[in-house]
Amino acid sequence: MPDRIPMVDLKEELRLIRTPLLEEITEVLDSGDYILGEKGKKLEEMVAGYVGASYGIGVANGTDALQLSLASLNVGPGDEVITTPFTFFATGETIAQVGAKPVFVDIEEETYNMDPFKLEEAITPNTKAVIVVHLYGKAANMKEIMKIAKAHHLWIIEDACQAIGTEADGKRTGAIGDIGCFSFFPSKNLGAFGDAGMVTTNHKKVDERIKKLRNHGSETKYCHDSIGMNSRLDELQAAILLVKLYYLDVFLHNRKEIARKYTENLHPSLKKPCVATGREHTFHQYCIELDRRDELALELKNTGIASAIYYPVPLHLQKAFHYLSYKKGDFPVAEKASERILGLPIFPMLTYENQNHIIATVNKFIENNGENS
């Protein structure tokens, strides 16, 4: 049997790019310039150019990217921000952190992204913005969402933390709405060796505002125009990301090929990721759906294969959001997905041998136990 198969193997990735990484890191160490330096500026320009945005602002992490985006639009108490309940907690958390009210709408059954046809029903006079999540690396239905936003004069923030490089109708996520937010957490498709993040935008005033807010509300040293926060992308992480950005398209291609093999060879009774017309998928996660999810996860664990649930509790049922008075049954599609979804290992260096072992183990489980998907 192959060695234990993790969800992500960062050590194998490091072996490939160790030499250029050490060269970039050494340059930073020798420079003595560790915060808001030239590496960070270069990364901002390159990420903005890669996604097709005019501006990039390096920040400490993806959560801060979301919070700073909301703050730059003066979202606060009395405002409502609409988002999906089927996402990582930070998406809803940052709305609450700026004092606004999170408002959830259900997801599309096939894509797990916000259902735009339920979005319009949730808009009120207090709605100021929408945070659209491109979950698992799959683009949301931005064409319809942008149409609705324009009609109601709403800001659109793209939570593209799992979706760098993903395209929707020929445009890359992070440059379709008003603001794009990226996480460079180590396990992401473009990952640092620690926490890091980026905001992209085509709005000059948003760019200027976030650059102040990430640095304690300061543009000139020791002079503070507003209350900000400490959320600066350090030079070491920027240097690492510059190297890894060079390999990103190759790594995304590998992910798509691994996903294709999963889709073609996993048992036909399983619900597998769909790729909607005009809406690309870069497979930060490869998730299947099945009734006997927990039993399969245990079987995989017992045979040395990692798996993960993204996400077991939708946001509207999280204890932290109890004050919003949502209840079970409010968003049935999201709730059903949370009970059935299971992520399988996917990373650019996943070997044919290991993937074949994963596929065979999953298929054997289904054949022995049945599945009514």
Secondary structure, DSSP 4 states (H G I P E B T S, - for coil): -PPPB-S--HHHHHHHHHHHHHHHHHHHHHHT--BS-HHHHHHHHHHHHHHT-SEEEEES-HHHHHHHHHHHTT--TT-EEEE-SSS-THHHHHHHHTTPEEEE--B-TTT-SB-HHHHHHH--TTEEEEEEE-GGGBPP-HHHHHHHHHHHT-EEEEE-TT-TT-EETTEETTSSSSEEEEE--TTSSS--SS--EEEEES-HHHHHHHHHHTBTTEEETTEESS---B---BHHHHHHHHHHHHHHHHHHHHHHHHHHHHHHHS-TTSB-----TTB-B--SSEEEE-TTHHHHHHHHHHTTB--B-S-SS-GGGSGGGGGG---TTSSHHHHHHHHHEEEEP--TT--HHHHHHHHHHHHHHHHHH----
